[in-house]
Amino acid sequence: MNTPHEPNSWRKSTRSQNTSHCVEVGRTADGAAVRDSKDRTAGHITTTHHQWRDFLNSLKSDHFE
């Protein structure tokens, strides 16, 4: 049984399928979790739904370039 903060449904971006340098994203009850696909045992970080939405919007608007 998953706790509210325990991520599930881990997935990689389809743009990362042919590379070993990527992250995976999992869902949590109140947001998302991110982990390194090369070292899954190292743990993960979690965000709230609002933090994840803001992060994705920043990526889409090239905020980090």
Buried (B, 14 or more C-beta within 10 A) or exposed (E): EEEEEEBEEBEEEEEBEEEEEBBBBBBBEEBBBBBBBEEEEEEBEBBEEEEBEEBEEEEEEEEEE
